[in-house]
Amino acid sequence: MEKLETRASPGPRPRPRIAARRLPLLAGALLALIAGLWGALGLLDLDVPLPRTSFAQNHGALMALGFLGTLISLERSVALGRTWGYAAPALAGLGGIATAIGLTVPGKLLLTAAGGWLIAIYITVLGRRTGRDLTIQIAGAVAWYAGALLWLAGRSVSEIVPWLAAFLILTIAGERLELARVAFLGRRASDGLLVAVAVLGAGVAVSAVWPDPGWRLTGLGMVALAGCLAFLDVARRTIRGTGLPRFAAACLLTGYAWLTVAGTIWLIAGRPADGGLNDAALHAVFLGFVMSMVFGHAPVILPAVLRVRLPYHPILYAPLALLHVSLLVRVTGDLGGITDARTAGGILGEVSLLLFGGCAVAASRLLRREPT
């Protein structure tokens, strides 16, 4: 009688459990985002009810520090892997909420503390490894902390814009070098990247004392950094590929283009007076560059932070295309003084951010329906 061997057929792979304990931290970022977007509608002179005038007055701080600051510090805390690190996104989220509801001084204190805590996270990481990517990211965290201190000391949000921009630009540049350093062209090729970072950092520091030359020098650093990233980044190759690599490359390359636009405006105009030129530059860097990078990195960062898969689906191109089309309309309206174009571009820009969230949820649900 033959002995039969039976093999258990492999079942479906267990799906990773969502990191539920991190959801409250993410909720703080989302509340700051909602308040910032609602305030932006007020800045577009739309007749919308503003429960708090601080929504509009602190729009920039809510978006840059309350929303993006919380997301970035949360991602860094997860990478650190220590409980105390989560104080940074908690402080940033609470600071964004406090600022939104009109508790300006507590909000400033909390957001400043969050920037300092993020520096502490990076210093701890320095004990594990060193590298150029980490140096650039630390410079970004220092820009957050120093800019928030100036804000706390009485400077307006419009005066610390170079510091907020430097925080986001340098953090993204450092993460690009960290995520794709194996595909960069080597240490010597990245020397130009460090020079561009140094120019940008010097411009930001000068802007605190001499605004006009400081903004011009910052703009020069932004243009140089965009050129270096576009030349060194693997996106130049993966744009010819398919699927997620091509989508991410599209986000990156269009983002570098908008960073060049914003830097060029600051380089030529210095610190623009409040008006169309100023708005065009601000939205080119904070929407065109930063949010395009968020779109491109979300399928990589979100699974690491929340253990929720965000699979690639062609539907993700819809919000990306809308983001850049809306920004073209908005910048055209800002530069040409066309109020209708400015308003339409601003509204469509907000829709693109909300649409990306909807498309991400739709892509995740499509993944669940597919057989493993």
LOGUBA-609507 format. One record per residue: x, y, z of N, C-alpha, C in turn. Coordinates in steps of 0.02 Angstrom, whole numbers, plus 50000, padded with zeros to 5 digits. Example, Ala and Ser with C-alpha at 12.3 -4.5 7.8 and 13.67 -1.06 7.14 Angstrom:
<atoms>
506604971650390506154977550390506604983550390506424988850354506844994750357506455000250394
</atoms>
This chain:
<atoms>
500424994150000500005000050000500445006250000500325010449952500745016349946500565021450000501105024750024501015030050073500925036650035500355039450046500205045650011500405051650054500725056550022500915062750057500435068250035500195071650082499755077250067500095083750086500005088550044500285095250057499705100150065499775103950117499265109050128499355114550077498815116050043498855121449993498925128150028499365132350003499465138750036498835143050032498635145450089498045149750091498235156850074497755161250076497895168250062498355171150115498805175350094499255178650140498865183150187499015182850252498655187250299498825194550284498315198550287498415205650275498685208850339499165213450333499435216550393498895220550429498915220250495498425224050534498605231350534498095235550529498205242650528498495245050594498955249750591499255252450652498765257450683498275254750720497725258950745497965264250794498495262850831498735267750880499005274150848499165273750784499425279650750498875283850718498265281150717497715284750684497555291450717497565292050785497435298650815497945303850793498565301850782499075306450759498925308750688498715303950647498515305750579497895310150579497455309050627496845313150631497015320450643497525321750683497735328650694497955331950630498325328250589498545330950524497945332450479497455327850478496885328850435496445334650457496385335750522496005341450547496345348050527497005348150532497365354150510497285355250435497275349750397497175350350325496495353250309495975350650341495295353050329495235360550346495515362450404495485369450424495875373850375496455371450352496845375250305496495376150238496185370750213495835371150149495215375650155494875375250212494285379550221494505386850224495045388150258495305394950261495515397450193495775393050151495975395050084495385397450042494805394450053494205396750018494035403950037494145405550100494035412450122494525417150090495155414950081495655419150049495505420249975495105415849946494905416649876494295421349870494115424449926493555429149928492885425849913492845419349929492205415949921491775416949983491145417049973490675418250027490545411650064491025409650105490955403450143490965405250218490575401650257490585403150329491245401050361491565405650394492195404050428492065404150503492015398250534491895398050606492435401650645493015401750618493575405250650493965408950596494075415350607494475419050558495185416350554495405412850607496085410050608496175404850553495635401950527495695397150472496055400550414495845406550397496145410250341496805413450360496835416450419497435420050441498025415350447497915409250469498465404550481498465398850430498195400250371498165395150319498845392050305499355396250296500025393750280500315389350335500255391550397500525387650453500145381150462499485381250452499085375250459499295369950407499415372150346499585367450293500305364950301500775369550312501495367850312501695364150376501455366350434501665363450497501135358850527500505361250529499985357150558499855350750520499815351350453499685345450411500325341850392500735345050352501335341750326501845340450382501895345050430502355343950485502175337750525501535336750537501315330750573501465324450534501325324550468501445318650427502195316850425502615321950416503335320650410503605318150476503425321350532503675319150596503405312250615502795310550593502525303850606502925298650568503075300050506503465295350466504165294350496504475299750519505135299150550505105295450616504555296350654504475292850717504405285250707504025283450655503955276350639504635273450620505015277150581505675274650561506145274050621506085278650669506505278250729506335272150771505685270750778505475264750815505505265350890505475271450916505475272450989504855276351009504565274451065503935277451085503985284951095504535287251124504595294451139504595298651075504775295651018504795299450956504105301850933503585298250955502905300050933502665306650964503045309351011502855315851039502885321250986503325320550936503385325650884502745326350843502475320950814501835321750777501255323550823501275321250887500735323050933500745330550946501335333350958501395340550969501185344550907501395342150849501225345650787500465345450774500165339550784499445339050774499045343350822499245343250886498905347450935499025354850921499625356550898499765363450881499355365850822499255361550773498825363350717498105364450738497855360050781497165360750805497085367150846497565368450891497535374450933497555380750890497975380750839498015386550795497365387550757497065382050735496445382450696495875385350737495825383650800495265385950841495395392750873495955395750856496085402550879496525403250940496785397650966497265397851022497955398850994498095404950972498685406350932499335405050970499395407751031500025407051068500155399651087499655396051115499785388851128499945385051064499605386851009499735383550946500455384650923500695390750929501385392250910501885388450954501745388251019502185384651065502225377151047501645374151035501625367051019501985365550953501865369650902502185368550837502935369650841503155374450882503875375550891504185369650927503845367150979504105361351015504145355250970503665354450925503675348750879504285349050834504465355050810505065355650769505695353850808505735355950871506305354150912506345346750925505755343550935505735336350948505955332550885505775335050827505995331750766506745331950759507055337450780507795337850779508085332450825507765331450883508005326250930507965319350898507445318150858507375311650824507965310750776508115315850737508665315350690509335314350725509435317750781510055316950819510135309750842509575306750864509595299650884509775295150825509505296750767509655292750707510395293450690510695299250704511415300250691511845295150729511585292750786511955287650823511965280950788511505280050740511465273650703511845274050638511795279650604512115280350539512225287750524512655289050477512755295750452512675295650377512615301450347512535301750275512315308550253512415309950190512225316450163511475317450165511105312050152510375312650154510135314750223510435311950275510235313650343510425320850361510995323050337511205329950349510705334850319510465333450259509985337950226509325337850263509105332050287508475331750323508515335350391509085334850424509175338550487509135346050474509435348350419509395355450401508675357550392508265353150363507555354650355507205355350423507355350850469507045351250536507265357550572507895359550564508135365750595507775371750566507625371550501507255377050470506555377550501506225371850512505575371950546505635375250614506105372950655506175375350723506345382850725506835384850684507045391850684506485396350658506135394250605505585398250579505025398850630504875393350666504345393650716504545398150774505185398250792505415402850844505315410150823505455411650760505345418350735504595420150737504185415350719503455416250721503225417450793503505413650839503345414350910503565421150936504115423750907504385430150929504005436150901503525434850856503115440350831503135441350756503545437550720503545438050647502895435150620502655437850565502055435250533502215429050493501705425150475501815419150435502125421050368501915426650339502185428650274502935430250278503175432250337503885433750345504315427450353504015422050376504405415950386504305410950330504005413150275503885408650218504525405050195505105408550188505715404850167505895399150215505765400050280505925394750328505455388850320504815390250310504335384750299504485381050234504655384950182504825381750118505445377450125505955380050161506575376350170506455369850208506035370050259505875363950296505615358450250505145360150207504845355150164505305353250106505625358150076506065356750019506645352350040506975354150095507565350350116507375343450142506805342850175506585336250197506465331750138506125334350087505985330350027506625328649990507075333549983507705332249948508115326849984508135327250052508495322250090508185315350083507515315050083507185308550076507275305750006507305310049956507445307449888508135304349886508615307649918509295304849920509315298449961508915298150014508895292150056508555286350021507975287649989507595282249958507915279749894508265284149859508515282149793509265282949786509635282949843510355284249839510725279049798510465272949795510805267749756510755269249682510275273349662510175274949591510465281649572510715285449622511035291749606511715290349575512005295549547512605294649507513245294749547513205293949613513805293549653513915299649697514415299049741514545304249791514745310849758515165310549707515395316749675514815320249641514375316349611513815319449576513355322949625513315320449688512885323649737513205329649770513835331149753514145337149780513755343349761513515343549699513125349249677512485350049717512205344449738511605344649779511745348149846512315346449876512495349649940512635357149931512945359049875513065366149862512405369849856511925366949820511275370049812510925370649880510975365549922510685365749989510995371350030511665372050024512015377350061511785384250039511695385249974511465391649948510755393149974510325388149971509635389049995509635390750069510035387050108510055388250180510325395150197510835397350160511105404050171510585409350155510205408450102509695413250084509145413650137508955407950164508435407850216508685411650278509315410450298509585413850356509615421350345509835423450285509895430650270509205433950269508685430150248508025433050242507755435650309508005432950364507775435150430508005442250446508545444450413508825451050427508725455650367508895453250307508815457050245508345453150199507705454450204507205450250168507325449850093507395455450060507425455249987508025451149960508655452649981509205448449957509155441249981508865440350041508795433550067508325429350025507765432350005507285428649963507595427249894507975431949868508295430849803508795424949806509195424849860509685419549867509325412849879508785412949916508395406949925508125404449858507875409049818507635407149752508175404049709508785406749713509345403849675509475396749698509465395749764509575389049791509025384149769508405386549766507855382349744507935380249671508135384949629508235383249558508805378249550509355379449587509925374949583509745368049609509375367849664509185361449693508725357549647508245361049616507795357749569508185354749511508675358549486509085355949431509485349849451509795350049510510185344249534509745338149543509165339049575508725333349586508475330349521508295334749474508045332249410508585328449373509215330549380509765327249345509965320749379509975320749447510225314949483509705309649495509065311649498508545306949520508425301549468508295295549494508145289749451507505290749411507105295749430506475297049395506595298349320507175300849302507325301949230507305295449191507435289949226507425283449192506745279949200506485280349261505865276549274505255279749241505305285849217504745288949182504595285049118505075281149093504975277049033504685270149051504595268849115504355262349136503595261949137503335257949182502615257049188502425256949261501775257049274501515256049341501725261449390501845259449453502015264049506502655267949493503195264749469503805268649456503685274449408503285273349357503155278649309502715284149340502225282149380501795287149413502215291449461502625288149502503045291949548503515296649510503805294349455504245298549416503885304549388503265303649366502865309249341502755314449396502625312049457502525316649514503175320449528503725316949528504375319949545504585325149494504565323449431504815327949379504385334149373503725333449377503295339449376503405343649438503535340349494503685344049555504315348249549504835345349519505455349049509505345355049463504905354249414504765359849369504435365649407503965364049452503635369349490504105372549540504575368649568505075371549612505505376549574505655375049512506035379649470505645386149458504995385449446504575391449435504575395849496504465392949555504445396849617505115400149630505665396349622506325399049635506495404749587506285404049525506415409349476506055415849494505445415249517505065421249538505415424749596505625420849646505965423949704506645426749683506995423349638507645425749616507585432449581507075433249541506985439449502506665444949543506155443149581505755448249616505965449549687506395445349716506545445949786505935443949827505815447549882505205446149920504635449749887504185446049853503635449349818503155452649866502895458349847502365461449886501745456949883501315457649933500695453649932500315455049868500145449749834499805450549770499915444549726499805445549661499825439949614500495436449610501045440249608501705437249602501865433049663501695435549721501815431949783501405425549785500765425949768500335420049769500565414849719500785417049661501025412349610501615408349635502095411749667502695408249692502515403549749502085405949795501905401749852501565395349831501095395849785500725389849764501145385349719501625388349683502075384249642502495379649686502735382249743503175378149785502775373749832502255376449865501895372549915501385367749886501095369449829500635364849795500995360949739501295364749693501595361549634502155356849652502595358949698503155354649717502975349949774502765352749830502685348749890502125343549882501525345749859500975340949855501085335849800501435337749747501605332849696502055327349726502515329449770502945324549804502545320149851502055323049885501625319149929501255313749889500985315749831500645310849788501125305149769501725306949750502205301949726502455297249780502525299849842502805295749895502275292049936501635294049929501115290949970501085283349964501145280349904501105273049900501685269549935502225273249950502795270249986502755271650060502575277950078502585280050148501985277450187501385277650157500785275750193500805268550219501025263650178501065256850205501555256350264502095260350263502575260050318502295263150381501885268350374501635271950432501025268550463500545266750421499915263950447499825256550432500295253450397500235246550376499615245550333499455250550293498895250250247499175250650176499025245550136499295245550068498935250650025499335254449989499065259149940499345257049872498995252449839499265249749776499205254849720499635254049671499595258349613498985256449571498645261449546498105260549499498105266649453497975265849389497985271649343497525277249365497035275749408496575280949431496945286549468497545285049494497935290049531498165295749486498175294649421498385299949376497855305549373497235304049389496705309049385496825314849433496935313649498497075319349542497735322749527498225318949503498875321949486498795326849428498435324749376498315329149319497915335249339497405334149380496985339849403497395344749445497845342149486498275346449527498665351249483498985348649431499425352849391499025357349343498465354949318498045359149276497765364949318497525363449378497255368649421497785373749439498405371349449498935375949466499125380549408499105377749347499225381949288498695387449283498075385549295497535390449293497625395649349497805393349409497885397849466498465402649454499035400149433499625404449422499485409449366499135407149313498945411749259498505417349286498035415649328497605420649358497985425349404498455422649443498855426749488499285431749449499635429249399500095433549361499735438449316499165436449290498795440749244498255444849277498165444049342497645447849376496945445849355496865439549336496205436949314495875433649373495405437149404495095434749466494745428049457494375427249402494005421049391494475415149385495035416049349495515410649342495845408949408495995414049447496295413049513495825408949558495185410849558494695407449600494585400249576494505399449510494385392749482494975388249495495575390749486496175386749498496235384749572496065389449617496105387849688495615382449708495005382949683494495377949700494685371049671494905370949608495095364649577495705361549613496145365749638496725363249675496505359549738496025362349773495775358949833495415352449814495045352649760494705346649737495205341149721495775342949692496275337949674496555334349736496635338149792496885335049853496375330149881495745332249882495215327849907495125321849860495195323049795495115317649746495665312449755496265314649772496805309749782496635305149840496365307949894496155303749950495625298749929495135301049890494615296549866494885291149820495335293049776495635288049730496055283049768496395285249820496795280649860496355275449894495795277749922495325273049953495045268249901494875270849842494605266649789495115261349767495745263449761496265258649741496355253249793496325255049857496385250149910495815245149909495205247449895494625243049892494675238349832494925240949776495015236649718495515231149733496035232749773496525227649791496205222049832495765223949878495445218949921495015214149882494745216449826494305212149786494705207449742495345208949731495745204649688495955198349725495975192649692496215186549726496965187149740497165184349797497855184749816498285179949774
</atoms>
